Amino acid sequence: MAVLLLDIEAELSIWEHGRAVWFEKQFPVAEPAYHLALWLRSPAAGHEDFEFDSMQAQVGTIRVVNSDQGWRIGAVSAPDFWSAPVGWDALVSEIKHFGRSVRDGMTAMGIDPVFIPEL
Protein backbone atom coordinates (compact mmCIF):
# COMPACT_ATOMS: atom_id res chain seq x y z
CA MET A 1 0.00 0.00 0.00
CA ALA A 2 2.82 2.44 0.81
CA VAL A 3 4.12 2.21 -2.76
CA LEU A 4 0.72 3.14 -4.19
CA LEU A 5 0.25 5.97 -1.71
CA LEU A 6 3.57 7.50 -2.76
CA ASP A 7 3.72 6.62 -6.46
CA ILE A 8 0.40 8.01 -7.67
CA GLU A 9 1.23 11.61 -8.47
CA ALA A 10 -0.72 14.53 -9.90
CA GLU A 11 -0.87 18.28 -9.52
CA LEU A 12 -2.22 19.23 -6.12
CA SER A 13 -3.53 22.76 -5.86
CA ILE A 14 -5.56 25.02 -3.62
CA TRP A 15 -7.90 27.33 -5.49
CA GLU A 16 -9.58 30.39 -4.11
CA HIS A 17 -11.91 32.69 -6.02
CA GLY A 18 -10.98 31.08 -9.33
CA ARG A 19 -7.20 31.25 -8.99
CA ALA A 20 -4.58 28.79 -7.82
CA VAL A 21 -3.00 30.13 -4.65
CA TRP A 22 -0.78 27.10 -3.94
CA PHE A 23 0.25 24.12 -6.04
CA GLU A 24 2.74 21.32 -6.40
CA LYS A 25 3.14 19.81 -9.88
CA GLN A 26 4.07 16.24 -8.92
CA PHE A 27 2.50 15.46 -5.57
CA PRO A 28 1.64 11.97 -4.22
CA VAL A 29 -2.12 12.69 -4.12
CA ALA A 30 -3.22 9.24 -2.93
CA GLU A 31 -1.48 9.72 0.41
CA PRO A 32 -3.29 12.92 1.48
CA ALA A 33 -6.59 11.50 0.14
CA TYR A 34 -6.08 8.49 2.41
CA HIS A 35 -5.14 10.54 5.50
CA LEU A 36 -7.89 13.13 5.00
CA ALA A 37 -10.47 10.33 4.70
CA LEU A 38 -9.21 8.78 7.93
CA TRP A 39 -9.35 12.20 9.63
CA LEU A 40 -12.95 12.77 8.52
CA ARG A 41 -13.92 9.34 9.83
CA SER A 42 -12.23 9.89 13.19
CA PRO A 43 -13.78 11.37 16.35
CA ALA A 44 -11.27 14.23 15.96
CA ALA A 45 -12.93 15.45 12.75
CA GLY A 46 -14.46 18.85 13.30
CA HIS A 47 -12.74 19.19 16.67
CA GLU A 48 -9.01 18.96 15.98
CA ASP A 49 -6.82 20.41 13.25
CA PHE A 50 -5.36 18.23 10.50
CA GLU A 51 -1.66 18.26 9.70
CA PHE A 52 -0.58 15.99 6.88
CA ASP A 53 2.16 13.71 8.19
CA SER A 54 3.56 12.22 5.01
CA MET A 55 5.95 9.34 4.50
CA GLN A 56 7.85 11.48 2.02
CA ALA A 57 6.82 15.15 2.24
CA GLN A 58 7.53 17.60 5.04
CA VAL A 59 5.13 17.43 7.99
CA GLY A 60 2.55 20.15 7.55
CA THR A 61 2.72 20.16 3.78
CA ILE A 62 -1.06 20.40 4.06
CA ARG A 63 -2.67 21.89 7.16
CA VAL A 64 -6.35 22.33 7.95
CA VAL A 65 -6.95 24.45 11.01
CA ASN A 66 -9.99 25.82 12.76
CA SER A 67 -10.06 29.54 13.47
CA ASP A 68 -12.65 31.85 14.99
CA GLN A 69 -13.92 32.58 11.45
CA GLY A 70 -13.95 28.97 10.17
CA TRP A 71 -11.66 26.30 8.74
CA ARG A 72 -8.58 27.39 6.80
CA ILE A 73 -6.11 25.50 4.62
CA GLY A 74 -2.41 26.25 4.55
CA ALA A 75 0.96 24.72 3.83
CA VAL A 76 4.22 24.81 5.75
CA SER A 77 6.02 25.70 2.51
CA ALA A 78 3.93 28.90 2.30
CA PRO A 79 3.72 30.05 5.95
CA ASP A 80 2.12 33.40 5.07
CA PHE A 81 -0.69 31.84 3.05
CA TRP A 82 -3.99 30.72 4.55
CA SER A 83 -7.17 30.20 2.58
CA ALA A 84 -10.23 32.24 3.40
CA PRO A 85 -12.18 30.60 6.21
CA VAL A 86 -15.01 28.22 5.29
CA GLY A 87 -17.63 26.40 7.31
CA TRP A 88 -17.23 22.76 8.30
CA ASP A 89 -19.78 21.52 5.74
CA ALA A 90 -18.01 23.31 2.86
CA LEU A 91 -14.65 21.90 3.97
CA VAL A 92 -16.01 18.35 4.17
CA SER A 93 -17.58 18.74 0.73
CA GLU A 94 -14.23 19.78 -0.80
CA ILE A 95 -12.33 16.98 0.93
CA LYS A 96 -14.90 14.48 -0.37
CA HIS A 97 -14.56 15.94 -3.87
CA PHE A 98 -10.77 15.61 -3.65
CA GLY A 99 -11.04 11.99 -2.47
CA ARG A 100 -13.47 11.12 -5.28
CA SER A 101 -11.17 12.74 -7.85
CA VAL A 102 -8.19 10.72 -6.65
CA ARG A 103 -10.23 7.49 -6.55
CA ASP A 104 -11.64 8.17 -10.05
CA GLY A 105 -8.17 8.90 -11.42
CA MET A 106 -6.82 5.68 -9.94
CA THR A 107 -9.71 3.70 -11.44
CA ALA A 108 -9.01 5.29 -14.84
CA MET A 109 -5.40 4.09 -14.51
CA GLY A 110 -6.58 0.55 -13.77
CA ILE A 111 -5.73 0.71 -10.05
CA ASP A 112 -8.33 -0.39 -7.52
CA PRO A 113 -8.68 2.50 -5.03
CA VAL A 114 -10.03 0.23 -2.30
CA PHE A 115 -7.37 1.38 0.20
CA ILE A 116 -8.63 4.99 0.10
CA PRO A 117 -11.80 5.07 2.20
CA GLU A 118 -14.92 6.30 0.48
CA LEU A 119 -16.61 9.20 2.20
Wavefront OBJ file of the C-alpha trace (Angstrom):
o trace
v 0.000 0.000 0.000
v 2.819 2.442 0.808
v 4.121 2.206 -2.758
v 0.722 3.136 -4.194
v 0.253 5.974 -1.711
v 3.575 7.495 -2.757
v 3.724 6.619 -6.463
v 0.402 8.011 -7.674
v 1.228 11.611 -8.472
v -0.717 14.528 -9.899
v -0.866 18.279 -9.518
v -2.223 19.230 -6.125
v -3.528 22.764 -5.859
v -5.564 25.015 -3.616
v -7.899 27.328 -5.487
v -9.580 30.391 -4.110
v -11.914 32.691 -6.016
v -10.978 31.084 -9.334
v -7.197 31.249 -8.995
v -4.585 28.792 -7.820
v -2.995 30.127 -4.647
v -0.779 27.105 -3.945
v 0.246 24.122 -6.036
v 2.735 21.320 -6.405
v 3.145 19.815 -9.879
v 4.066 16.236 -8.923
v 2.497 15.455 -5.569
v 1.642 11.974 -4.217
v -2.116 12.690 -4.122
v -3.225 9.244 -2.927
v -1.481 9.718 0.411
v -3.294 12.921 1.483
v -6.586 11.498 0.139
v -6.079 8.490 2.410
v -5.135 10.542 5.497
v -7.888 13.128 4.996
v -10.471 10.329 4.697
v -9.214 8.782 7.929
v -9.347 12.196 9.630
v -12.952 12.769 8.518
v -13.922 9.338 9.832
v -12.233 9.887 13.194
v -13.779 11.368 16.348
v -11.271 14.234 15.964
v -12.935 15.454 12.753
v -14.455 18.855 13.302
v -12.737 19.189 16.671
v -9.012 18.959 15.976
v -6.823 20.408 13.249
v -5.359 18.229 10.503
v -1.662 18.262 9.700
v -0.576 15.991 6.880
v 2.161 13.709 8.195
v 3.557 12.221 5.012
v 5.946 9.341 4.503
v 7.849 11.478 2.018
v 6.820 15.149 2.235
v 7.527 17.600 5.038
v 5.130 17.428 7.990
v 2.545 20.150 7.554
v 2.722 20.160 3.775
v -1.057 20.402 4.065
v -2.667 21.889 7.159
v -6.354 22.325 7.949
v -6.950 24.447 11.013
v -9.986 25.823 12.761
v -10.058 29.539 13.474
v -12.654 31.854 14.987
v -13.916 32.576 11.454
v -13.950 28.969 10.168
v -11.664 26.303 8.742
v -8.584 27.389 6.800
v -6.113 25.503 4.621
v -2.410 26.252 4.553
v 0.963 24.724 3.832
v 4.215 24.809 5.753
v 6.016 25.697 2.506
v 3.928 28.904 2.301
v 3.724 30.049 5.948
v 2.120 33.399 5.069
v -0.692 31.835 3.049
v -3.993 30.719 4.551
v -7.166 30.205 2.582
v -10.226 32.244 3.396
v -12.182 30.603 6.214
v -15.008 28.224 5.293
v -17.627 26.396 7.307
v -17.229 22.761 8.299
v -19.777 21.518 5.741
v -18.013 23.313 2.862
v -14.648 21.903 3.971
v -16.014 18.355 4.172
v -17.584 18.745 0.725
v -14.235 19.783 -0.798
v -12.335 16.978 0.931
v -14.903 14.476 -0.367
v -14.557 15.939 -3.873
v -10.773 15.609 -3.651
v -11.037 11.993 -2.470
v -13.470 11.116 -5.285
v -11.171 12.743 -7.846
v -8.195 10.725 -6.646
v -10.228 7.494 -6.551
v -11.640 8.169 -10.052
v -8.167 8.896 -11.418
v -6.821 5.683 -9.940
v -9.706 3.704 -11.437
v -9.012 5.287 -14.840
v -5.402 4.094 -14.509
v -6.583 0.554 -13.774
v -5.725 0.713 -10.054
v -8.325 -0.390 -7.524
v -8.675 2.505 -5.026
v -10.026 0.228 -2.302
v -7.373 1.376 0.196
v -8.630 4.986 0.100
v -11.800 5.066 2.204
v -14.923 6.297 0.478
v -16.606 9.202 2.204
l 1 2 3 4 5 6 7 8 9 10 11 12 13 14 15 16 17 18 19 20 21 22 23 24 25 26 27 28 29 30 31 32 33 34 35 36 37 38 39 40 41 42 43 44 45 46 47 48 49 50 51 52 53 54 55 56 57 58 59 60 61 62 63 64 65 66 67 68 69 70 71 72 73 74 75 76 77 78 79 80 81 82 83 84 85 86 87 88 89 90 91 92 93 94 95 96 97 98 99 100 101 102 103 104 105 106 107 108 109 110 111 112 113 114 115 116 117 118 119
